[in-house]
Structure formats: C-alpha cells, structure tokens
C-alpha cells in the first residue's frame, strides 16, 4: 500500500566530518527533504505521460494487462492507455500527498496508494520502483538542487565564533 522515495546522503567537506551529526541535521537532511518535495512536485507527474515506459525502463506488461487497460479506455477513460494507469485510482492517490521525513543520512518520502506496490512475483512489475525511478539527468538535477540548498544555507549562516587568545 505504500511506496517510498529515498534520497541518500551527499558528500561533505573533510573538515566538517568531525561535526557530522550537526552538519547532517542542520544542512543535509533539510536539503534532501527539499529535493524529495521537488521530485514530487516536478518529476512524479512525468511517470504517467506517454513515453514514460521507455524513459524510465518500465517492465513490459502482459497481454492480459494491455487488453484490460484497453477495456478501461473504451469505457471512457482514455488515460488508461498511459503508463502506470489502469483506472486512474493509483495516480490520484499517489499524487494526492507525500509525507517527508529524515533521519541520519537519509530523507524519505512516503506516498500511499490503493494497492501493494511492491509485490515480489517474477511476472509482476515493480510498481514502487517504476514510480520512484529517475533518469540520469533527473538525478543530476536533484543533486545540483541539494548542493545549491546546502551552499545557500552555509552562506546565510551568520554565526561567528570568537576565540580568545591569552599571551
């Protein structure tokens, strides 16, 4: 019933490794969470468009599934011909809301759907994986966004540390 999107850590400067926990909590996790929100708002919808099956490498559907989708299309739902859409219920529910959280070095986005999306049968497509797939260009776009958010946060931090030296 649930599918998730996880973006894992980005590199950090070596001099910040000693304060890694603080760095992760204040910079990395919020940046990764923003990247998930960006993916959800800007990229998720691309998975339900014409050509998405080839773009994201969806598993070929069985003849029975293709005929069933065609039946839905003939009954007045032309979107059934699009990838990942049969009746449209999964798309409606998955695009309705995402819950974003983060711990450690990861940020998670959880979306609910009308069915179990991670059925482990050899003849069944990995719907959760197909929904969460990104192209190399999209992955680079998300990485650039995370880096930009971290740099912006570092540059906006006006905290100064004063060290007193006694002679």
N, CA, C and O atoms as a DFTB+ gen file, in Angstrom:
668 C
 N C O
     1  1       0.793      -1.198       0.000
     2  2       0.000       0.000       0.000
     3  2       0.833       1.259       0.000
     4  3       0.314       2.335      -0.296
     5  1       2.092       1.161       0.318
     6  2       2.904       2.350       0.446
     7  2       4.127       2.214      -0.430
     8  3       4.741       1.150      -0.508
     9  1       4.466       3.292      -1.080
    10  2       5.709       3.335      -1.826
    11  2       6.523       4.488      -1.294
    12  3       5.961       5.478      -0.825
    13  1       7.805       4.382      -1.356
    14  2       8.643       5.431      -0.798
    15  2       9.715       5.865      -1.761
    16  3      10.129       5.122      -2.651
    17  1      10.146       7.069      -1.561
    18  2      11.234       7.633      -2.321
    19  2      12.307       7.962      -1.305
    20  3      12.025       8.638      -0.316
    21  1      13.512       7.511      -1.517
    22  2      14.590       7.801      -0.586
    23  2      15.742       8.402      -1.348
    24  3      16.187       7.865      -2.363
    25  1      16.217       9.513      -0.851
    26  2      17.431      10.117      -1.394
    27  2      18.462      10.016      -0.290
    28  3      18.226      10.479       0.827
    29  1      19.612       9.410      -0.593
    30  2      20.618       9.236       0.446
    31  2      21.683      10.314       0.342
    32  3      21.687      11.119      -0.590
    33  1      22.557      10.315       1.282
    34  2      23.493      11.393       1.565
    35  2      24.245      11.949       0.372
    36  3      24.350      11.332      -0.688
    37  1      24.762      13.147       0.600
    38  2      25.644      13.810      -0.354
    39  2      26.990      13.939       0.326
    40  3      27.092      13.810       1.546
    41  1      28.014      14.190      -0.455
    42  2      29.348      14.336       0.123
    43  2      29.452      15.578       0.991
    44  3      28.666      16.514       0.845
    45  1      30.421      15.583       1.894
    46  2      30.627      16.746       2.748
    47  2      32.124      16.997       2.860
    48  3      32.923      16.068       2.745
    49  1      32.504      18.252       3.085
    50  2      33.929      18.564       3.213
    51  2      34.565      17.792       4.370
    52  3      33.919      17.544       5.387
    53  1      35.837      17.415       4.207
    54  2      36.528      16.618       5.222
    55  2      36.631      17.340       6.559
    56  3      36.581      16.702       7.611
    57  1      36.777      18.679       6.531
    58  2      36.903      19.409       7.786
    59  2      35.595      19.453       8.566
    60  3      35.586      19.848       9.731
    61  1      34.496      19.055       7.945
    62  2      33.216      19.055       8.636
    63  2      32.863      17.668       9.160
    64  3      31.843      17.496       9.827
    65  1      33.701      16.681       8.862
    66  2      33.392      15.316       9.292
    67  2      33.325      15.183      10.811
    68  3      32.544      14.382      11.324
    69  1      34.135      15.959      11.539
    70  2      34.103      15.837      12.997
    71  2      32.795      16.357      13.580
    72  3      32.417      15.965      14.684
    73  1      32.099      17.227      12.863
    74  2      30.805      17.722      13.323
    75  2      29.701      17.174      12.426
    76  3      28.717      17.855      12.138
    77  1      29.882      15.947      11.997
    78  2      28.992      15.323      11.026
    79  2      27.531      15.298      11.456
    80  3      26.649      15.604      10.655
    81  1      27.260      14.936      12.714
    82  2      25.877      14.860      13.165
    83  2      25.197      16.212      13.065
    84  3      24.073      16.313      12.575
    85  1      25.874      17.248      13.526
    86  2      25.327      18.594      13.477
    87  2      25.155      19.038      12.029
    88  3      24.145      19.640      11.665
    89  1      26.156      18.730      11.213
    90  2      26.101      19.077       9.790
    91  2      24.904      18.411       9.117
    92  3      24.165      19.048       8.367
    93  1      24.723      17.116       9.398
    94  2      23.615      16.378       8.796
    95  2      22.263      16.900       9.211
    96  3      21.356      17.030       8.389
    97  1      22.128      17.201      10.489
    98  2      20.840      17.655      10.987
    99  2      20.474      19.033      10.452
   100  3      19.317      19.282      10.112
   101  1      21.443      19.918      10.378
   102  2      21.139      21.298      10.009
   103  2      21.192      21.580       8.523
   104  3      20.534      22.503       8.044
   105  1      21.962      20.801       7.790
   106  2      22.137      21.105       6.372
   107  2      21.674      19.989       5.441
   108  3      20.841      20.211       4.562
   109  1      22.212      18.801       5.635
   110  2      21.957      17.723       4.687
   111  2      20.507      17.272       4.679
   112  3      19.892      17.201       3.615
   113  1      19.952      16.966       5.838
   114  2      18.592      16.426       5.893
   115  2      17.570      17.412       5.320
   116  3      16.749      17.006       4.497
   117  1      17.582      18.693       5.719
   118  2      16.616      19.620       5.114
   119  2      16.789      19.746       3.593
   120  3      15.806      19.884       2.864
   121  1      18.037      19.697       3.121
   122  2      18.277      19.789       1.675
   123  2      17.730      18.560       0.955
   124  3      17.117      18.681      -0.106
   125  1      17.951      17.373       1.532
   126  2      17.429      16.155       0.921
   127  2      15.897      16.141       0.951
   128  3      15.259      15.673       0.008
   129  1      15.315      16.653       2.032
   130  2      13.854      16.727       2.117
   131  2      13.301      17.673       1.051
   132  3      12.268      17.389       0.443
   133  1      13.976      18.781       0.826
   134  2      13.557      19.703      -0.229
   135  2      13.650      19.036      -1.597
   136  3      12.794      19.250      -2.456
   137  1      14.692      18.227      -1.798
   138  2      14.850      17.514      -3.073
   139  2      13.695      16.544      -3.293
   140  3      13.206      16.408      -4.415
   141  1      13.258      15.871      -2.237
   142  2      12.119      14.951      -2.370
   143  2      10.856      15.727      -2.722
   144  3      10.088      15.304      -3.585
   145  1      10.638      16.854      -2.062
   146  2       9.465      17.676      -2.383
   147  2       9.524      18.151      -3.829
   148  3       8.508      18.168      -4.525
   149  1      10.707      18.535      -4.276
   150  2      10.887      18.981      -5.661
   151  2      10.579      17.830      -6.619
   152  3       9.873      18.019      -7.610
   153  1      11.113      16.624      -6.324
   154  2      10.838      15.458      -7.167
   155  2       9.330      15.204      -7.231
   156  3       8.780      14.940      -8.301
   157  1       8.682      15.285      -6.094
   158  2       7.247      15.022      -6.028
   159  2       6.461      16.048      -6.846
   160  3       5.552      15.688      -7.593
   161  1       6.816      17.326      -6.701
   162  2       6.087      18.394      -7.389
   163  2       6.387      18.458      -8.882
   164  3       5.482      18.685      -9.684
   165  1       7.641      18.260      -9.261
   166  2       8.060      18.490     -10.650
   167  2       8.270      17.225     -11.480
   168  3       8.070      17.250     -12.694
   169  1       8.670      16.114     -10.845
   170  2       9.079      14.950     -11.628
   171  2       8.107      13.770     -11.588
   172  3       8.032      13.005     -12.550
   173  1       7.376      13.615     -10.510
   174  2       6.480      12.462     -10.389
   175  2       5.462      12.410     -11.521
   176  3       5.199      11.329     -12.049
   177  1       4.891      13.524     -11.903
   178  2       3.880      13.554     -12.965
   179  2       4.380      13.032     -14.304
   180  3       3.587      12.579     -15.129
   181  1       5.688      13.093     -14.524
   182  2       6.261      12.612     -15.788
   183  2       6.114      11.101     -15.940
   184  3       6.173      10.586     -17.057
   185  1       5.924      10.388     -14.837
   186  2       5.807       8.931     -14.878
   187  2       4.485       8.460     -15.466
   188  3       4.345       7.286     -15.808
   189  1       3.531       9.344     -15.586
   190  2       2.202       8.983     -16.085
   191  2       1.953       9.532     -17.482
   192  3       0.803       9.584     -17.918
   193  1       2.986       9.941     -18.189
   194  2       2.852      10.515     -19.528
   195  2       3.236       9.509     -20.603
   196  3       3.884       8.498     -20.331
   197  1       2.825       9.804     -21.818
   198  2       3.200       8.980     -22.960
   199  2       4.724       8.961     -23.076
   200  3       5.365      10.005     -22.956
   201  1       5.292       7.818     -23.300
   202  2       6.737       7.678     -23.448
   203  2       7.465       7.404     -22.146
   204  3       8.671       7.160     -22.163
   205  1       6.772       7.435     -21.022
   206  2       7.420       7.212     -19.730
   207  2       7.944       5.783     -19.591
   208  3       8.964       5.555     -18.940
   209  1       7.255       4.832     -20.197
   210  2       7.679       3.436     -20.085
   211  2       9.090       3.248     -20.641
   212  3       9.912       2.563     -20.033
   213  1       9.365       3.846     -21.776
   214  2      10.703       3.745     -22.365
   215  2      11.707       4.601     -21.594
   216  3      12.844       4.181     -21.374
   217  1      11.295       5.782     -21.189
   218  2      12.183       6.722     -20.495
   219  2      12.672       6.169     -19.163
   220  3      13.850       6.303     -18.830
   221  1      11.775       5.547     -18.398
   222  2      12.112       5.063     -17.066
   223  2      12.342       3.551     -17.000
   224  3      12.632       3.019     -15.929
   225  1      12.216       2.862     -18.124
   226  2      12.503       1.428     -18.180
   227  2      11.479       0.546     -17.484
   228  3      11.849      -0.390     -16.775
   229  1      10.191       0.833     -17.677
   230  2       9.147       0.010     -17.063
   231  2       9.154      -1.387     -17.672
   232  3       9.456      -1.560     -18.853
   233  1       8.821      -2.370     -16.861
   234  2       8.725      -3.741     -17.325
   235  2       7.564      -3.860     -18.311
   236  3       6.513      -3.245     -18.131
   237  1       7.772      -4.648     -19.336
   238  2       6.716      -4.861     -20.335
   239  2       5.523      -5.530     -19.665
   240  3       5.677      -6.479     -18.897
   241  1       4.336      -5.022     -19.967
   242  2       3.116      -5.549     -19.363
   243  2       2.620      -6.770     -20.121
   244  3       2.853      -6.906     -21.322
   245  1       1.936      -7.652     -19.413
   246  2       1.380      -8.865     -20.001
   247  2       0.249      -8.501     -20.968
   248  3      -0.378      -7.451     -20.830
   249  1      -0.001      -9.360     -21.928
   250  2      -1.071      -9.154     -22.907
   251  2      -2.407      -8.957     -22.188
   252  3      -3.209      -8.112     -22.585
   253  1      -2.642      -9.731     -21.143
   254  2      -3.882      -9.630     -20.371
   255  2      -4.045      -8.210     -19.783
   256  3      -5.137      -7.642     -19.804
   257  1      -2.961      -7.666     -19.272
   258  2      -2.996      -6.319     -18.698
   259  2      -3.252      -5.277     -19.779
   260  3      -4.031      -4.345     -19.578
   261  1      -2.612      -5.432     -20.900
   262  2      -2.789      -4.483     -22.010
   263  2      -4.248      -4.500     -22.479
   264  3      -4.830      -3.444     -22.726
   265  1      -4.839      -5.687     -22.601
   266  2      -6.249      -5.797     -23.016
   267  2      -7.171      -5.170     -21.972
   268  3      -8.151      -4.509     -22.315
   269  1      -6.849      -5.384     -20.703
   270  2      -7.665      -4.811     -19.632
   271  2      -7.594      -3.278     -19.640
   272  3      -8.602      -2.600     -19.440
   273  1      -6.400      -2.748     -19.871
   274  2      -6.230      -1.297     -19.964
   275  2      -7.022      -0.743     -21.152
   276  3      -7.641       0.318     -21.062
   277  1      -6.991      -1.470     -22.244
   278  2      -7.742      -1.046     -23.434
   279  2      -9.241      -1.038     -23.149
   280  3      -9.969      -0.171     -23.631
   281  1      -9.694      -2.012     -22.361
   282  2     -11.103      -2.053     -21.953
   283  2     -11.487      -0.828     -21.139
   284  3     -12.559      -0.260     -21.348
   285  1     -10.626      -0.410     -20.210
   286  2     -10.878       0.805     -19.436
   287  2     -10.927       2.029     -20.350
   288  3     -11.736       2.935     -20.146
   289  1     -10.058       2.045     -21.352
   290  2     -10.033       3.176     -22.294
   291  2     -11.332       3.235     -23.093
   292  3     -11.872       4.317     -23.326
   293  1     -11.831       2.082     -23.511
   294  2     -13.082       2.038     -24.279
   295  2     -14.291       2.424     -23.434
   296  3     -15.298       2.894     -23.965
   297  1     -14.195       2.225     -22.120
   298  2     -15.297       2.582     -21.223
   299  2     -15.311       4.068     -20.860
   300  3     -16.117       4.499     -20.035
   301  1     -14.430       4.840     -21.467
   302  2     -14.463       6.281     -21.232
   303  2     -13.314       6.835     -20.417
   304  3     -13.378       7.977     -19.963
   305  1     -12.267       6.053     -20.221
   306  2     -11.087       6.542     -19.507
   307  2      -9.888       6.466     -20.450
   308  3      -9.128       5.498     -20.404
   309  1      -9.711       7.476     -21.303
   310  2      -8.610       7.421     -22.276
   311  2      -7.230       7.422     -21.622
   312  3      -6.248       7.017     -22.244
   313  1      -7.152       7.877     -20.368
   314  2      -5.865       7.868     -19.659
   315  2      -5.366       6.449     -19.405
   316  3      -4.184       6.263     -19.116
   317  1      -6.234       5.445     -19.505
   318  2      -5.830       4.052     -19.271
   319  2      -4.770       3.608     -20.267
   320  3      -4.071       2.626     -20.017
   321  1      -4.635       4.296     -21.374
   322  2      -3.606       3.959     -22.354
   323  2      -2.227       4.457     -21.925
   324  3      -1.215       4.040     -22.488
   325  1      -2.182       5.345     -20.933
   326  2      -0.919       5.903     -20.446
   327  2      -0.224       4.929     -19.487
   328  3      -0.878       4.067     -18.901
   329  1       1.099       5.062     -19.324
   330  2       1.827       4.166     -18.416
   331  2       1.368       4.318     -16.966
   332  3       0.998       5.412     -16.539
   333  1       1.392       3.243     -16.228
   334  2       1.059       3.174     -14.798
   335  2      -0.385       3.537     -14.472
   336  3      -0.718       3.740     -13.305
   337  1      -1.249       3.623     -15.486
   338  2      -2.650       3.967     -15.230
   339  2      -3.542       2.865     -15.776
   340  3      -3.432       2.471     -16.937
   341  1      -4.421       2.379     -14.922
   342  2      -5.442       1.427     -15.350
   343  2      -6.777       2.162     -15.243
   344  3      -7.362       2.550     -16.254
   345  1      -7.244       2.347     -14.040
   346  2      -8.492       3.083     -13.831
   347  2      -8.203       4.536     -13.454
   348  3      -9.088       5.386     -13.547
   349  1      -6.975       4.825     -13.030
   350  2      -6.611       6.181     -12.622
   351  2      -6.567       6.345     -11.109
   352  3      -6.131       7.381     -10.606
   353  1      -7.018       5.326     -10.384
   354  2      -7.076       5.428      -8.920
   355  2      -5.689       5.549      -8.299
   356  3      -5.490       6.366      -7.400
   357  1      -4.729       4.756      -8.758
   358  2      -3.384       4.813      -8.194
   359  2      -2.766       6.190      -8.412
   360  3      -2.169       6.754      -7.495
   361  1      -2.904       6.731      -9.615
   362  2      -2.339       8.057      -9.893
   363  2      -2.962       9.105      -8.969
   364  3      -2.251       9.945      -8.417
   365  1      -4.273       9.058      -8.801
   366  2      -4.947      10.032      -7.920
   367  2      -4.422       9.947      -6.496
   368  3      -4.144      10.971      -5.872
   369  1      -4.287       8.741      -5.984
   370  2      -3.872       8.585      -4.594
   371  2      -2.385       8.882      -4.390
   372  3      -2.011       9.505      -3.396
   373  1      -1.548       8.448      -5.308
   374  2      -0.111       8.673      -5.168
   375  2       0.224      10.164      -5.302
   376  3       1.114      10.661      -4.611
   377  1      -0.472      10.865      -6.170
   378  2      -0.185      12.290      -6.371
   379  2      -0.951      13.184      -5.401
   380  3      -0.830      14.407      -5.462
   381  1      -1.722      12.600      -4.526
   382  2      -2.511      13.379      -3.571
   383  2      -1.654      13.967      -2.464
   384  3      -1.842      15.125      -2.090
   385  1      -0.706      13.183      -1.926
   386  2       0.063      13.639      -0.785
   387  2       1.340      12.816      -0.617
   388  3       1.380      11.626      -0.929
   389  1       2.378      13.483      -0.116
   390  2       3.603      12.791       0.258
   391  2       3.976      13.240       1.662
   392  3       3.840      14.413       2.010
   393  1       4.443      12.301       2.457
   394  2       4.906      12.622       3.812
   395  2       6.427      12.513       3.777
   396  3       6.976      11.453       3.477
   397  1       7.101      13.616       4.086
   398  2       8.555      13.679       4.006
   399  2       9.137      13.709       5.411
   400  3       8.685      14.468       6.269
   401  1      10.142      12.875       5.632
   402  2      10.841      12.874       6.915
   403  2      12.311      12.577       6.653
   404  3      12.692      12.230       5.535
   405  1      13.131      12.714       7.684
   406  2      14.544      12.436       7.507
   407  2      15.207      12.102       8.822
   408  3      14.901      12.689       9.859
   409  1      16.117      11.153       8.763
   410  2      16.903      10.788       9.932
   411  2      18.290      10.382       9.456
   412  3      18.453       9.933       8.322
   413  1      19.270      10.536      10.303
   414  2      20.617      10.101       9.952
   415  2      21.121      10.777       8.703
   416  3      21.280      11.997       8.663
   417  1      21.374       9.972       7.669
   418  2      21.896      10.490       6.407
   419  2      20.882      10.373       5.276
   420  3      21.246      10.498       4.106
   421  1      19.620      10.137       5.606
   422  2      18.610       9.914       4.572
   423  2      17.384      10.778       4.787
   424  3      17.062      11.189       5.901
   425  1      16.731      11.030       3.703
   426  2      15.419      11.672       3.753
   427  2      14.463      10.720       3.043
   428  3      14.830      10.096       2.047
   429  1      13.257      10.610       3.546
   430  2      12.279       9.670       3.000
   431  2      11.018      10.416       2.599
   432  3      10.597      11.361       3.267
   433  1      10.432       9.983       1.512
   434  2       9.124      10.464       1.104
   435  2       8.204       9.270       0.986
   436  3       8.524       8.317       0.275
   437  1       7.072       9.296       1.662
   438  2       6.152       8.161       1.647
   439  2       4.835       8.601       1.030
   440  3       4.237       9.593       1.447
   441  1       4.395       7.850       0.033
   442  2       3.128       8.102      -0.642
   443  2       2.252       6.874      -0.454
   444  3       2.750       5.748      -0.470
   445  1       0.977       7.076      -0.279
   446  2       0.078       5.926      -0.158
   447  2      -0.588       5.667      -1.497
   448  3      -0.801       6.580      -2.295
   449  1      -0.909       4.410      -1.724
   450  2      -1.556       4.016      -2.961
   451  2      -2.648       2.998      -2.687
   452  3      -2.749       2.498      -1.567
   453  1      -3.467       2.680      -3.679
   454  2      -4.606       1.779      -3.480
   455  2      -4.246       0.305      -3.439
   456  3      -5.098      -0.530      -3.135
   457  1      -3.007      -0.025      -3.739
   458  2      -2.622      -1.432      -3.789
   459  2      -1.214      -1.595      -3.253
   460  3      -0.493      -0.614      -3.071
   461  1      -0.830      -2.815      -3.005
   462  2       0.540      -3.063      -2.591
   463  2       1.402      -2.930      -3.835
   464  3       1.220      -3.649      -4.818
   465  1       2.348      -1.992      -3.772
   466  2       3.134      -1.687      -4.953
   467  2       4.435      -2.467      -5.040
   468  3       5.167      -2.341      -6.022
   469  1       4.727      -3.255      -4.045
   470  2       5.993      -3.987      -4.068
   471  2       5.765      -5.492      -3.985
   472  3       6.364      -6.171      -3.150
   473  1       4.916      -6.000      -4.834
   474  2       4.650      -7.440      -4.884
   475  2       5.879      -8.133      -5.462
   476  3       6.396      -7.710      -6.496
   477  1       6.348      -9.183      -4.813
   478  2       7.575      -9.856      -5.216
   479  2       7.292     -11.113      -6.028
   480  3       7.597     -12.223      -5.592
   481  1       6.714     -10.939      -7.199
   482  2       6.494     -12.062      -8.111
   483  2       7.265     -11.771      -9.388
   484  3       7.357     -10.620      -9.815
   485  1       7.807     -12.790      -9.984
   486  2       8.640     -12.580     -11.165
   487  2       7.862     -12.008     -12.352
   488  3       8.434     -11.305     -13.185
   489  1       6.576     -12.303     -12.434
   490  2       5.792     -11.836     -13.579
   491  2       5.070     -10.518     -13.295
   492  3       4.311     -10.038     -14.137
   493  1       5.294      -9.930     -12.127
   494  2       4.588      -8.707     -11.741
   495  2       5.571      -7.536     -11.735
   496  3       6.664      -7.659     -11.184
   497  1       5.204      -6.412     -12.333
   498  2       6.138      -5.286     -12.373
   499  2       6.348      -4.671     -10.992
   500  3       5.456      -4.722     -10.145
   501  1       7.507      -4.099     -10.769
   502  2       7.832      -3.409      -9.525
   503  2       7.271      -1.988      -9.626
   504  3       7.982      -1.058     -10.007
   505  1       5.994      -1.831      -9.283
   506  2       5.335      -0.534      -9.428
   507  2       5.984       0.549      -8.581
   508  3       6.127       1.684      -9.035
   509  1       6.376       0.218      -7.368
   510  2       7.023       1.206      -6.500
   511  2       8.328       1.686      -7.130
   512  3       8.620       2.881      -7.133
   513  1       9.096       0.763      -7.655
   514  2      10.346       1.116      -8.324
   515  2      10.109       1.935      -9.581
   516  3      10.867       2.859      -9.876
   517  1       9.069       1.603     -10.314
   518  2       8.756       2.350     -11.533
   519  2       8.302       3.773     -11.209
   520  3       8.658       4.715     -11.918
   521  1       7.525       3.930     -10.152
   522  2       7.060       5.262      -9.772
   523  2       8.212       6.117      -9.282
   524  3       8.253       7.315      -9.559
   525  1       9.146       5.525      -8.561
   526  2      10.247       6.279      -7.961
   527  2      11.467       6.410      -8.865
   528  3      12.441       7.058      -8.483
   529  1      11.438       5.814     -10.047
   530  2      12.594       5.844     -10.943
   531  2      12.917       7.267     -11.392
   532  3      12.026       8.095     -11.577
   533  1      14.199       7.526     -11.560
   534  2      14.643       8.802     -12.120
   535  2      15.668       8.523     -13.205
   536  3      16.387       7.525     -13.155
   537  1      15.725       9.400     -14.169
   538  2      16.741       9.286     -15.207
   539  2      18.043       9.864     -14.672
   540  3      18.063      10.485     -13.609
   541  1      19.123       9.659     -15.406
   542  2      20.423      10.207     -15.003
   543  2      20.355      11.735     -14.942
   544  3      20.913      12.343     -14.028
   545  1      19.687      12.346     -15.894
   546  2      19.562      13.811     -15.910
   547  2      18.763      14.314     -14.707
   548  3      19.109      15.334     -14.111
   549  1      17.701      13.600     -14.353
   550  2      16.905      13.989     -13.188
   551  2      17.699      13.822     -11.899
   552  3      17.606      14.655     -10.998
   553  1      18.483      12.744     -11.807
   554  2      19.323      12.524     -10.624
   555  2      20.334      13.657     -10.489
   556  3      20.588      14.137      -9.384
   557  1      20.911      14.085     -11.609
   558  2      21.865      15.191     -11.573
   559  2      21.174      16.493     -11.170
   560  3      21.732      17.290     -10.416
   561  1      19.971      16.702     -11.670
   562  2      19.190      17.891     -11.303
   563  2      18.905      17.912      -9.797
   564  3      19.006      18.962      -9.162
   565  1      18.553      16.766      -9.229
   566  2      18.301      16.679      -7.793
   567  2      19.590      16.897      -6.992
   568  3      19.570      17.564      -5.957
   569  1      20.712      16.335      -7.467
   570  2      21.991      16.524      -6.776
   571  2      22.400      17.994      -6.788
   572  3      22.893      18.514      -5.787
   573  1      22.194      18.664      -7.926
   574  2      22.509      20.094      -8.012
   575  2      21.628      20.902      -7.069
   576  3      22.089      21.855      -6.441
   577  1      20.367      20.518      -6.973
   578  2      19.444      21.206      -6.069
   579  2      19.893      21.055      -4.619
   580  3      19.894      22.029      -3.866
   581  1      20.274      19.842      -4.223
   582  2      20.738      19.602      -2.855
   583  2      21.982      20.438      -2.575
   584  3      22.076      21.079      -1.528
   585  1      22.937      20.435      -3.501
   586  2      24.162      21.218      -3.318
   587  2      23.847      22.712      -3.205
   588  3      24.413      23.410      -2.364
   589  1      22.948      23.190      -4.051
   590  2      22.560      24.603      -4.029
   591  2      21.911      24.985      -2.691
   592  3      22.202      26.048      -2.143
   593  1      21.046      24.133      -2.174
   594  2      20.379      24.404      -0.900
   595  2      21.397      24.429       0.235
   596  3      21.331      25.292       1.110
   597  1      22.344      23.481       0.224
   598  2      23.363      23.432       1.273
   599  2      24.255      24.675       1.223
   600  3      24.546      25.275       2.257
   601  1      24.681      25.054       0.032
   602  2      25.521      26.249      -0.118
   603  2      24.761      27.489       0.334
   604  3      25.317      28.343       1.024
   605  1      23.509      27.592      -0.047
   606  2      22.688      28.741       0.355
   607  2      22.571      28.805       1.882
   608  3      22.654      29.883       2.471
   609  1      22.380      27.653       2.510
   610  2      22.259      27.596       3.968
   611  2      23.579      27.984       4.641
   612  3      23.583      28.728       5.622
   613  1      24.691      27.482       4.115
   614  2      26.003      27.828       4.675
   615  2      26.263      29.329       4.536
   616  3      26.727      29.977       5.474
   617  1      25.959      29.873       3.353
   618  2      26.193      31.300       3.119
   619  2      25.281      32.198       3.949
   620  3      25.654      33.326       4.273
   621  1      24.109      31.718       4.290
   622  2      23.178      32.540       5.062
   623  2      23.443      32.457       6.566
   624  3      22.882      33.238       7.335
   625  1      24.289      31.523       6.989
   626  2      24.600      31.377       8.412
   627  2      25.549      32.493       8.842
   628  3      26.685      32.564       8.373
   629  1      25.086      33.347       9.720
   630  2      25.868      34.498      10.178
   631  2      26.490      34.264      11.547
   632  3      26.979      35.201      12.178
   633  1      26.472      33.015      12.007
   634  2      27.051      32.683      13.300
   635  2      28.571      32.830      13.236
   636  3      29.211      32.313      12.321
   637  1      29.136      33.528      14.199
   638  2      30.587      33.663      14.255
   639  2      31.085      33.083      15.572
   640  3      30.395      33.128      16.590
   641  1      32.259      32.557      15.531
   642  2      32.875      32.006      16.729
   643  2      34.077      32.868      17.076
   644  3      34.935      33.110      16.228
   645  1      34.145      33.333      18.320
   646  2      35.265      34.151      18.775
   647  2      36.120      33.309      19.689
   648  3      35.623      32.730      20.655
   649  1      37.389      33.239      19.394
   650  2      38.332      32.526      20.224
   651  2      39.240      33.540      20.898
   652  3      39.832      34.393      20.236
   653  1      39.348      33.447      22.199
   654  2      40.181      34.380      22.962
   655  2      41.563      33.776      23.133
   656  3      41.698      32.646      23.600
   657  1      42.572      34.514      22.763
   658  2      43.951      34.056      22.884
   659  2      44.638      34.881      23.956
   660  3      44.660      36.110      23.890
   661  1      45.192      34.204      24.932
   662  2      45.921      34.908      26.001
   663  2      47.418      34.777      25.755
   664  3      47.909      33.722      25.354
   665  1      48.127      35.866      26.004
   666  2      49.574      35.838      25.824
   667  2      50.300      35.534      27.101
   668  3      51.529      35.476      27.114
